[in-house]
Amino acid sequence: MWLLAPNTKFIKQYKLLSSQFQERVDSALDELAKSENPTKLGDYKTSLKVYAYDLDKSNRIIYSVDFSNNTIELRRVGDHKMTYGKD
């Protein structure tokens, strides 16, 4: 089981989501936390050195994995503009 460590930006963006969408994010986070290797569930973004877990066509969770501490660092959540800061 992986420990989830959200940063401040992730928490702020999460609070802006609708309660229905927060449930979808919670389900995805549960899947990440219980996975054997969370890197396999997301696409690696080489320019940012993070993983992107696709929630649907336009929304995603941005995270990185710290294998030494068994931690998933949650960085951002939301649509493309919220997660990458651009369209």
C-alpha positions in Angstrom: 0.0 0.0 0.0 1.3 3.4 -1.0 1.1 6.5 1.1 -0.6 9.5 -0.6 1.1 12.9 0.0 -0.9 15.8 -1.6 0.9 19.1 -1.9 -0.8 22.5 -1.4 -1.6 23.0 -5.0 -3.3 19.6 -5.3 -5.5 20.3 -2.3 -6.6 23.7 -3.6 -7.4 22.3 -7.0 -9.3 19.3 -5.5 -11.5 21.7 -3.5 -12.5 23.5 -6.7 -13.9 20.3 -8.2 -17.5 19.3 -8.0 -18.4 16.7 -5.3 -19.3 14.2 -8.1 -15.9 14.6 -9.7 -14.2 14.5 -6.3 -15.6 11.0 -5.9 -14.1 10.0 -9.2 -10.7 11.4 -8.1 -11.0 9.6 -4.7 -11.7 6.3 -6.6 -8.6 6.9 -8.8 -6.4 7.7 -5.7 -7.6 4.5 -4.0 -6.6 2.6 -7.1 -3.1 4.2 -7.1 -2.6 3.6 -3.4 -3.5 -0.1 -3.7 -1.5 -0.8 -6.9 1.7 -2.7 -6.9 3.4 -0.2 -9.1 1.6 3.2 -9.6 4.0 4.2 -12.4 2.2 1.7 -14.6 -1.2 3.4 -14.2 0.0 6.8 -15.6 1.7 8.1 -18.6 5.2 9.5 -17.9 5.7 13.1 -18.9 9.4 13.4 -19.6 9.4 17.2 -19.8 7.9 17.5 -16.3 9.3 14.2 -14.8 5.9 13.3 -13.5 3.1 10.8 -14.2 -0.4 11.7 -15.5 -3.3 9.4 -14.6 -6.2 10.1 -17.0 -9.5 10.4 -15.3 -11.4 11.0 -18.5 -10.7 12.7 -21.9 -9.7 16.1 -20.4 -9.0 15.6 -16.7 -6.1 14.0 -15.0 -4.1 13.6 -11.8 -0.4 14.6 -11.9 1.8 12.7 -9.5 5.3 11.5 -8.9 6.5 8.3 -7.1 9.1 8.1 -4.3 10.0 4.4 -4.1 12.4 4.9 -1.2 9.6 6.2 1.0 6.8 4.2 -0.7 5.0 7.5 -1.3 2.9 8.9 -4.2 3.3 12.7 -4.2 0.1 14.2 -5.6 0.9 17.5 -7.4 -2.1 18.6 -9.4 -5.6 17.6 -10.4 -8.1 18.8 -12.9 -8.4 19.7 -16.6 -5.4 20.3 -18.9 -5.1 24.0 -18.0 -5.3 23.3 -14.3 -2.7 20.5 -14.4 -0.2 21.9 -16.9 -0.9 25.6 -16.6 -1.6 26.0 -20.4 -4.2 25.0 -23.0 
